Amino acid sequence: MSKLTNVVVALLALLLFMVIPAFPQGNGDAGCKNGKFIGSYTHADAVPDIWGDGSNIEHQLISQLNLHSDGTVTEEFDGAPDTMLSLGLSTPLVGSWTCRKDGMLVVTVIFAVYAPTTDAINHPATVPSPPPVDLFLFQHTRATYLFSVTDANTLTRVRARNRRYDPTQDPTDPTGGVLRPLNTNVVVYKRLVASDADLLAP
């Protein structure tokens, strides 16, 4: 009977280990050490003149940061495809997070930046019927962010820095490209909390 008990206990321990995310270990409950920051966060930016020409066309743009329990990160910026064919912009940000010993959260992502081009007309063998405007790869960016876990529903970005890579360079090289200046602007992200309030409203 004790042998069967040992097998059952070992199996339960293994199952428990398999379902608990592997968060970094640390002393205390500060910052990101407890793993409770996992989830979806948003940051809103009001742009009063999206064209910048005095036409005062206002857009409310949202960044949605998703931190996954497996250590991966995605961030979607809904301003990226806004007038993309005229101005160009970027792909979604994809990368990883890690928890520092001091409880600060480090996020590193890579994304591509595109710009408009009419160059396809110069390559008729490849593009027999080119559109008047297309997009081409302008650069890759590798961005690193430092967040404090302010509370259960708030992440505060306190540092940001990126490396820019031209189309011939490898953006997965952590020492390549051109390192840009440190950005210390504070950006607050709030958790997108699931709620059934709208479903229960009259």
C-alpha positions as CSV (number, residue, x, y, z in Angstrom):
1,M,0.0,0.0,0.0
2,S,2.8,2.4,0.8
3,K,4.3,1.8,-2.6
4,L,1.1,2.7,-4.3
5,T,0.8,5.8,-2.1
6,N,4.3,6.9,-3.1
7,V,3.5,6.5,-6.8
8,V,0.2,8.5,-6.4
9,V,2.1,11.3,-4.5
10,A,4.8,11.3,-7.1
11,L,2.3,11.5,-9.9
12,L,0.4,14.4,-8.3
13,A,3.6,16.3,-7.7
14,L,4.5,15.8,-11.4
15,L,1.1,17.0,-12.5
16,L,1.3,20.0,-10.2
17,F,4.8,20.9,-11.6
18,M,3.5,20.6,-15.2
19,V,0.7,23.1,-14.7
20,I,2.5,25.8,-12.6
21,P,4.2,28.4,-14.8
22,A,8.0,28.5,-14.3
23,F,8.3,32.0,-12.8
24,P,11.7,33.3,-11.6
25,Q,12.3,32.6,-8.0
26,G,13.1,35.5,-5.6
27,N,12.7,36.6,-2.0
28,G,9.4,38.3,-1.1
29,D,6.4,39.2,-3.1
30,A,7.8,42.4,-4.8
31,G,7.4,43.3,-8.4
32,C,7.3,40.5,-11.0
33,K,8.6,37.7,-8.8
34,N,5.2,36.2,-8.1
35,G,4.1,36.0,-11.7
36,K,0.8,37.8,-11.1
37,F,1.5,40.4,-13.8
38,I,0.7,37.9,-16.6
39,G,-2.1,39.2,-18.7
40,S,-3.2,41.9,-21.2
41,Y,-2.5,45.6,-20.7
42,T,-3.4,48.7,-22.7
43,H,-2.0,52.1,-23.1
44,A,-4.0,54.8,-24.9
45,D,-2.6,57.8,-26.8
46,A,-4.8,60.7,-28.0
47,V,-3.5,62.1,-31.3
48,P,-5.3,65.4,-31.9
49,D,-4.1,65.9,-35.5
50,I,-3.2,62.6,-37.1
51,W,-2.0,64.2,-40.3
52,G,-0.1,66.9,-38.5
53,D,-1.3,69.5,-41.0
54,G,-3.8,71.5,-38.9
55,S,-6.8,69.5,-40.2
56,N,-7.4,68.4,-36.6
57,I,-8.5,64.9,-37.4
58,E,-8.3,63.1,-34.0
59,H,-7.6,59.5,-33.4
60,Q,-7.4,57.5,-30.2
61,L,-4.6,54.9,-30.6
62,I,-4.2,51.9,-28.4
63,S,-1.1,49.7,-27.6
64,Q,-2.1,46.3,-26.2
65,L,0.7,44.5,-24.4
66,N,0.2,40.8,-23.8
67,L,2.5,39.0,-21.3
68,H,2.2,35.2,-21.5
69,S,3.1,32.6,-18.8
70,D,5.6,30.9,-21.1
71,G,7.8,34.0,-21.1
72,T,6.7,35.3,-24.5
73,V,5.4,38.8,-25.3
74,T,3.3,40.3,-28.1
75,E,2.3,43.9,-28.5
76,E,-0.2,45.3,-31.0
77,F,-0.4,49.0,-31.8
78,D,-3.6,49.9,-33.7
79,G,-1.9,53.0,-35.1
80,A,0.5,50.8,-37.1
81,P,-1.8,50.1,-40.1
82,D,-3.4,53.6,-39.9
83,T,-2.6,55.2,-43.3
84,M,0.0,52.5,-43.9
85,L,0.2,52.9,-47.6
86,S,0.8,56.6,-47.4
87,L,3.1,56.7,-44.4
88,G,4.2,53.1,-43.6
89,L,4.7,51.8,-40.2
90,S,5.4,48.6,-38.3
91,T,4.5,45.0,-37.7
92,P,3.3,43.6,-34.4
93,L,6.1,43.5,-31.7
94,V,7.1,39.9,-30.7
95,G,9.6,38.9,-28.0
96,S,10.2,37.7,-24.5
97,W,10.1,38.9,-20.9
98,T,12.2,38.1,-17.8
99,C,12.0,39.0,-14.2
100,R,15.1,40.7,-12.7
101,K,16.3,40.0,-9.1
102,D,15.1,43.4,-8.0
103,G,11.5,42.6,-9.2
104,M,11.6,44.8,-12.3
105,L,10.2,43.3,-15.5
106,V,12.4,43.4,-18.7
107,V,10.8,43.0,-22.1
108,T,12.6,42.6,-25.4
109,V,10.8,42.7,-28.7
110,I,11.7,42.8,-32.4
111,F,9.6,44.4,-35.1
112,A,9.9,45.5,-38.7
113,V,9.3,49.0,-40.0
114,Y,8.0,49.5,-43.6
115,A,7.8,52.6,-45.8
116,P,5.9,53.4,-49.0
117,T,7.6,52.8,-52.3
118,T,6.8,53.1,-56.0
119,D,9.9,51.0,-56.9
120,A,7.9,47.9,-57.9
121,I,7.4,49.5,-61.3
122,N,11.1,49.1,-61.9
123,H,10.9,45.3,-61.6
124,P,8.3,44.3,-64.3
125,A,9.7,40.7,-64.5
126,T,8.8,40.2,-60.8
127,V,5.8,42.4,-60.6
128,P,4.0,42.5,-63.9
129,S,1.1,44.8,-62.7
130,P,2.5,46.8,-59.9
131,P,0.2,48.9,-57.7
132,P,0.8,52.7,-57.7
133,V,2.2,52.5,-54.1
134,D,3.6,49.5,-52.3
135,L,5.6,48.9,-49.0
136,F,9.3,47.9,-48.6
137,L,11.3,46.9,-45.6
138,F,12.9,50.1,-44.2
139,Q,14.5,48.7,-41.0
140,H,14.1,46.3,-38.1
141,T,14.0,47.5,-34.5
142,R,15.0,45.6,-31.4
143,A,13.5,47.3,-28.4
144,T,14.1,46.7,-24.7
145,Y,11.7,48.0,-22.0
146,L,12.0,48.1,-18.2
147,F,8.7,48.0,-16.3
148,S,7.9,48.3,-12.6
149,V,4.9,46.2,-11.5
150,T,3.1,49.0,-9.8
151,D,0.2,47.0,-8.6
152,A,-2.0,44.1,-9.6
153,N,-3.5,46.0,-12.6
154,T,-0.7,48.4,-13.5
155,L,2.6,48.2,-15.3
156,T,4.8,51.3,-15.6
157,R,7.4,51.5,-18.2
158,V,10.3,53.5,-16.8
159,R,13.1,52.9,-19.4
160,A,13.2,52.1,-23.1
161,R,16.0,51.7,-25.6
162,N,16.3,50.3,-29.0
163,R,18.7,49.2,-31.7
164,R,17.9,49.9,-35.3
165,Y,19.0,47.5,-38.1
166,D,19.0,48.3,-41.8
167,P,17.5,45.6,-44.1
168,T,20.9,44.0,-44.6
169,Q,21.5,43.4,-40.9
170,D,20.4,40.7,-38.5
171,P,18.0,42.0,-35.9
172,T,18.5,39.0,-33.7
173,D,22.1,40.1,-33.0
174,P,21.9,41.7,-29.6
175,T,25.0,43.8,-30.2
176,G,24.4,44.7,-33.9
177,G,22.6,47.6,-35.5
178,V,22.8,51.2,-34.1
179,L,22.1,51.7,-30.4
180,R,19.7,54.6,-29.9
181,P,19.6,57.0,-26.8
182,L,17.9,55.9,-23.6
183,N,14.2,57.0,-23.3
184,T,13.1,57.7,-19.7
185,N,9.5,58.8,-20.5
186,V,7.1,57.1,-18.1
187,V,4.3,55.1,-19.9
188,V,1.5,53.5,-17.8
189,Y,-0.2,50.3,-19.0
190,K,-3.4,49.2,-17.3
191,R,-4.7,45.6,-17.2
192,L,-7.6,44.8,-19.4
193,V,-9.9,43.3,-16.8
194,A,-12.5,40.8,-17.9
195,S,-16.0,41.8,-16.8
196,D,-19.5,40.6,-17.5
197,A,-21.0,44.0,-16.6
198,D,-22.1,44.6,-20.2
199,L,-23.7,41.2,-20.4
200,L,-25.8,41.9,-17.3
201,A,-26.8,45.4,-18.2
202,P,-30.5,46.0,-18.9
